[in-house]
Amino acid sequence: MEKQKYSRRFFLSTSAMAATLAFIPVGVKAFYNNVKKLVIPLKEKMAIKLSINKAKYNLTVDTRTTLLDLVREQLDLTGTKKGCDHGQCGACTVHVNGQRVLSCLTLAATVQGKEVTTIEGLSQGSELHPMQQAFIECDGFQCGYCTPGQIMSAVGCVNEGHTHSVEEIKEFMSGNLCRCGAYNGIVQSIQKVAK
């Protein structure tokens, strides 16, 4: 058997290819870091003024902060719940200028100068809001996790006059999910307050 000989040219081309492959990870990482700097903007802060539960606030927030994160994490108003964080369950419902909104989908920067009401702002001291009292009397909750959002939507339902029939109440409340299935008590609570 004849021994195979490698040429100088084969050695040089193989060495060059190995050296190129060795530098690819470093080059890719550097490229990724350069693209990341261009695509992902720096965090921007914004000063906002708003009223939450009739208390005035002057805050500096990240422009990407949601209203839900602002009230829960910065203001310790933890009655408003974070459920799905995609606007599908209604647990985060609050009122902005009297209209119900999903706070997980609302940027804090968009409520500049507006009046925000959370579940903590419904009662007057130790006196419960009529809807809160009705939820207790009609067993409108079980585990209680969705209850703040349900109550906030129920108040909106009554305020906007969507209480003419059980079907209308169910339609208006359809954005609020209750995994325990306390829907009958919720509808009864709304009917009781609407009378």
N, C-alpha and C positions, 0 to 999 in steps of 0.2 A: 504494500500500500504506500501510496505516495503521500507525503505530508503536504498539507495545503499551506501556502505562504500568503501572508497578508501584506499588501502593499502599503507604502507610506501614504498614498492618497486615501486608502480605506481607513487607515488610522486617523488621519487628520479630519476627514468628514465625520467619522463616528465620534471623535472627541468634541468637535464643534456642535454636533447635535446634542450630546450629553450636557454640554455647558449651557446651551440654550434652554433645554428642559429644566435645568437646575434653577434658572433665573425666572421662569414663568410664574411661580407662586408669588414671588416678591413683586413682580411687575403687575400681576392681576390685583394683588392687595393694594398697591399704590394707585392703580387705576380706579378701583372701587372707592377708595378714600377720596380721590379727587371728584368723582361723580357724586358721591354722598354730600360733599360740601356744596356742590352746585344745586342739587335737587332738594335737599332737606334744609329748609330755611332755619335760621336761628330762632330760638324762642323769643317771642316779642311780648312785652308786658304792656298793659293798657290800664289807665286810671278810669274807673267808672264810679258813677254816683247812682244809687238806687235806694228804694225803700222796700224793706222786707218786714212784713208783719207790722207795718206802721213805724218801724225804726229806720232812721236814715243811716246809710253806710257810704263811706268814701273808701274804695278798695282799689288795690292794684292787682290785676289778675293776668295770667297768661291768656293771650287772645284765643287759645284753643280750649279754655276751660268751659265745661258745660255748667248750666245753672244748677243741675243736680249736684255736681262736685263742689260748686261754690257753697251751696247751703249746707251740705253735709260735712265737708272736710274743712272749710275755712270758717264757717260760722257755727258749727256744731249743732245745727238744726237737723237732727237725725230722724225726725218723724217721717220725712219723705224717704221712701225706700228705693234702693237700686235693685231692680228685678232683672230684666233681660238686658238692659243697657242698649236696646235696639228700637225702642218705641213701640213694642208689641204687647206689653203686659199691662201698662197703665199704672203700675205701682208708684211711679215717680210724678204723678199728676199734681200740679200746683196751679194757682191762678195768677195770671199776669194781666193787670188792669181789668180784673173781673172775668177774664176768659180762661178756660182751662187749657193748659199746655203740657206737653210731655217734657219735663225738665232735662231728661237725658239727651234729648235731641235739640235743646235750645242752648245756644251759646250765651254765656253770661254777658258778653259784650253787646248782645242785641237787646238787652232789657235796660239799657242805660236810661235813667230818668223815669222808669216805670215803677208801678206798685206791684210787688210780688207778695202773694199770700200763700203760706205753707199750712200744713195741718196744725202747727203750733199757733198760728194766728187766727184760727177760727173761734176759739173759746174766748170769753171775756173773763180773765182771771180764773177763778174756780168754777164759773158758770159755763157749762158746756153749750156749744152751738146746738140748736134744735136737731140738726142732722146727726150729730154725734150721740145725742141722747136717744134718738130714734133707733140708731144702730144697736145700742145697748138693749133697748126695750124689745126690739123685733128680732134679736139674734142675727144681726146682719154680718157677723164675722165668726170665724172659728179660730184659725191659728193667728190671725191678725196681721199677717205680713202685708197683704194687699189692701188692708182697711184704710190707711191714710189716703191712698189714691182713689179708692172707691168712694170715700166720703167727699173728697174734693170734686170728683166728677158728679156725684149725686147732688151736691150743692149747685153746681153748674146746670145740671138737668132741671132742677126746680127753678132757678133764677131765669133760665131761658124759656121756661114754659113747655118743656117736653114731657109732660106728665099726664096727657089726656087719656092714655090707655097703657096697659101692661106692655103691649107690643112696642109702643113708642118709647117707653122707659128702657126696655131691653135693647132696642136699636141704639138709643143714645148712649147707653152704658156698655155697648159691645166692645169697646176698646179697653175695657178693664177686665182682666181675667182673675178668677178666684179658683185656685187649685183645690180648695176644700169643698167647693160647690155650695156656697152660702147664698146663691142667687135669689132664692125665694125671700129670705130675710132682707136682702138688699132692696128688692123691689118693694116689699112691705114698708121698709123704712122711708123710701122716697115717697110712697103714697101717703104715709102718715104726715110727713112734713108738708106735702103739697096741698093738703086739705085746708 
